[in-house]
């Protein structure tokens, strides 16, 4: 059974994610307010950002940059 949430990214009711896909408090916020469709859009954008900005996910500073981009993308559009 799909969870229906109000997606802050899409600005409408949509199917919620099946599980928390990101750790911590931010992960809880994403789980409760970002739909499957919006999360998929983020994953596509994330790939582009990693490649364009030459981010290395083994480097903590780069992971923090990507998290900042994620917050902006998902919650400030």
C-alpha angles and dihedrals in degrees: 000000000000121000110228115213136168102255113218091202098050093033091225143079112283142154112292125224119276094230141005103280098187129046130247132008092325088054091053090050091050092047092051100040110025122074128220090253093052092046090053089052089052092051089054091048091046091058091051092049094048090052099040096045094037092234118181112210090205089067115081094213091055092049089052090051090051091049089053090052089048093054091049093046097047103035110024104051 
